[in-house]
Amino acid sequence: MRLKEKYQKEVVPKMMEIFKYKNKMAVPKIEKVVVNVGFGRLVAGKSLEEQKKIANAVLEDLALITGQRPIFTKARESISTFKVKKGMALGAKVTLRRKRMYDFLERVIHIALPRTRDFQGIEEKSFDQKGNLTIGIPEHIAFPEVSPEKVQNIFGLEITVVTNAKKREEAITLLKLMGFPIK
């Protein structure tokens, strides 16, 4: 069953039963998923040409994984200790909503997380007070879209699942019911 169908047919009635919502519109839902990649370590100290080559490779892999073109995140200030100049591209991010968000979450839940090394489940401390879940995937090659033979630089992903839950407990229950492997 697709994730959105599961939410509508199983999760909403169960949440209404558990938290005593009177209206199904009051049930929390996932609003967006933000995927961040930091590649500052990979480009620090490299020539401008090498930096562009690495940044483009990361962008291509991230676009393959998410199905959407990422944008660069740039340094706000220069830090000589880390060999960073103001305006230098140090990362990339993608904000997913609607269909792409559900497709991506399905792949994270069923493929990427089980394929990560030493994965025991998502800790409940990964939720913040507003009910947003932030998880890290140490190697992007856990996704089947990326061919490990062609990859020259392995990087990690930070995935933030933003919910409109009012309380932390509501968000934990919502994501557990949706199939997230939460301890």
C-alpha positions as CSV (number, residue, x, y, z in Angstrom):
1,M,0.0,0.0,0.0
2,R,1.3,3.5,-0.9
3,L,2.2,5.8,2.0
4,K,-0.4,8.4,1.2
5,E,-3.2,5.8,1.0
6,K,-2.0,4.2,4.2
7,Y,-2.2,7.6,5.9
8,Q,-5.7,8.3,4.7
9,K,-7.2,4.8,5.3
10,E,-5.4,3.5,8.4
11,V,-3.5,6.3,10.2
12,V,-6.2,9.0,10.3
13,P,-8.8,6.7,11.9
14,K,-6.3,5.3,14.4
15,M,-5.1,8.7,15.3
16,M,-8.7,9.9,15.8
17,E,-9.2,7.0,18.1
18,I,-6.0,7.4,20.1
19,F,-6.1,11.2,20.5
20,K,-9.9,11.7,20.5
21,Y,-10.0,14.1,17.5
22,K,-13.5,15.1,16.5
23,N,-12.6,16.0,12.9
24,K,-10.2,14.2,10.6
25,M,-8.7,17.6,9.5
26,A,-7.3,17.9,13.1
27,V,-5.1,14.9,12.6
28,P,-1.5,15.9,12.1
29,K,0.2,15.2,8.8
30,I,3.6,15.5,7.1
31,E,4.0,18.9,5.6
32,K,7.4,18.6,3.9
33,V,10.7,16.8,3.8
34,V,14.0,18.7,3.7
35,V,17.1,16.9,2.5
36,N,20.4,18.6,3.3
37,V,24.0,17.7,2.2
38,G,27.1,19.3,3.5
39,F,30.2,18.9,1.3
40,G,32.4,21.6,2.8
41,R,35.1,19.1,3.8
42,L,35.3,17.7,0.3
43,V,35.9,21.1,-1.3
44,A,38.0,22.8,1.3
45,G,41.5,23.5,0.1
46,K,40.8,22.4,-3.5
47,S,41.1,24.5,-6.6
48,L,38.1,26.3,-8.1
49,E,37.8,23.7,-10.9
50,E,37.9,20.8,-8.5
51,Q,35.4,22.4,-6.2
52,K,32.9,22.8,-9.1
53,K,33.5,19.2,-10.2
54,I,32.8,17.9,-6.7
55,A,29.8,20.2,-6.2
56,N,28.2,19.1,-9.5
57,A,28.7,15.4,-8.7
58,V,27.0,15.9,-5.4
59,L,24.1,17.8,-7.0
60,E,23.6,15.1,-9.6
61,D,23.5,12.3,-7.0
62,L,21.1,14.3,-4.8
63,A,18.9,15.0,-7.8
64,L,18.8,11.3,-8.6
65,I,17.9,10.4,-5.0
66,T,15.2,13.0,-4.5
67,G,13.8,13.4,-8.0
68,Q,14.1,17.2,-7.8
69,R,16.9,19.7,-8.6
70,P,18.7,20.8,-5.4
71,I,19.9,24.3,-4.6
72,F,23.3,25.3,-3.3
73,T,23.8,26.6,0.3
74,K,26.6,29.1,0.5
75,A,28.9,30.2,3.3
76,R,27.7,33.4,5.0
77,E,31.1,34.4,6.2
78,S,34.8,33.6,5.6
79,I,36.5,31.3,8.1
80,S,40.3,31.0,7.4
81,T,40.7,28.0,9.8
82,F,38.4,25.9,7.6
83,K,39.6,27.4,4.3
84,V,36.1,28.8,3.6
85,K,35.5,32.0,1.7
86,K,32.3,34.0,1.9
87,G,29.8,32.9,-0.9
88,M,31.6,29.5,-1.4
89,A,29.1,26.6,-2.0
90,L,29.3,24.3,1.0
91,G,26.2,22.3,0.7
92,A,22.9,21.6,-1.1
93,K,19.3,21.2,0.0
94,V,16.0,20.0,-1.5
95,T,12.5,20.7,-0.1
96,L,10.0,18.0,-1.1
97,R,6.3,18.3,-0.9
98,R,3.2,16.2,-2.0
99,K,3.8,13.2,-4.3
100,R,7.6,13.5,-4.4
101,M,7.7,13.7,-0.6
102,Y,5.7,10.5,-0.2
103,D,7.7,8.7,-2.9
104,F,10.9,9.7,-1.2
105,L,9.7,8.7,2.3
106,E,8.7,5.3,1.0
107,R,12.2,4.7,-0.4
108,V,13.8,6.0,2.9
109,I,11.6,3.7,5.1
110,H,11.7,0.6,3.0
111,I,15.1,0.7,1.2
112,A,17.6,3.3,2.5
113,L,17.3,2.9,6.3
114,P,17.4,-1.0,6.2
115,R,20.5,-0.8,3.9
116,T,22.5,1.6,6.2
117,R,25.2,-0.1,8.2
118,D,24.4,-1.0,11.9
119,F,20.8,0.4,11.7
120,Q,18.9,-0.4,14.9
121,G,15.9,1.9,14.4
122,I,15.2,5.6,14.8
123,E,15.7,7.0,18.4
124,E,12.8,9.0,19.9
125,K,15.3,11.7,20.8
126,S,15.5,12.5,17.1
127,F,12.2,14.3,17.4
128,D,12.3,18.0,18.5
129,Q,9.6,19.6,20.7
130,K,7.5,20.7,17.7
131,G,7.3,17.1,16.4
132,N,9.8,17.3,13.6
133,L,12.0,14.2,12.9
134,T,15.6,14.7,11.9
135,I,17.6,11.6,10.8
136,G,21.0,11.2,9.2
137,I,22.0,8.7,6.6
138,P,25.8,8.4,6.7
139,E,26.3,7.2,3.1
140,H,24.2,8.2,0.1
141,I,25.0,5.0,-1.6
142,A,22.2,3.3,0.5
143,F,19.8,4.5,-2.1
144,P,19.4,2.2,-5.1
145,E,19.4,5.1,-7.6
146,V,23.1,5.8,-7.0
147,S,25.6,3.3,-8.5
148,P,28.4,2.7,-6.0
149,E,30.9,2.0,-8.8
150,K,30.5,5.5,-10.4
151,V,30.7,7.4,-7.1
152,Q,34.0,9.1,-6.3
153,N,33.0,11.0,-3.1
154,I,30.6,9.4,-0.5
155,F,28.6,11.9,1.5
156,G,25.9,11.8,4.1
157,L,22.4,13.1,4.1
158,E,20.3,14.8,6.7
159,I,16.6,14.3,6.3
160,T,14.1,16.4,8.2
161,V,10.5,15.3,8.2
162,V,8.3,18.4,9.2
163,T,4.9,17.6,10.6
164,N,2.1,20.0,11.8
165,A,1.7,18.1,15.0
166,K,1.1,20.2,18.1
167,K,2.9,17.9,20.5
168,R,5.9,15.6,20.2
169,E,3.9,12.5,21.2
170,E,1.4,13.1,18.4
171,A,4.3,13.2,15.8
172,I,5.9,10.1,17.2
173,T,2.6,8.2,17.0
174,L,1.9,9.5,13.5
175,L,5.3,8.4,12.1
176,K,5.1,5.0,13.9
177,L,1.7,4.3,12.4
178,M,3.0,5.4,9.0
179,G,5.7,2.7,9.2
180,F,8.9,4.6,10.3
181,P,11.2,2.1,12.2
182,I,11.1,4.1,15.5
183,K,12.4,2.3,18.6
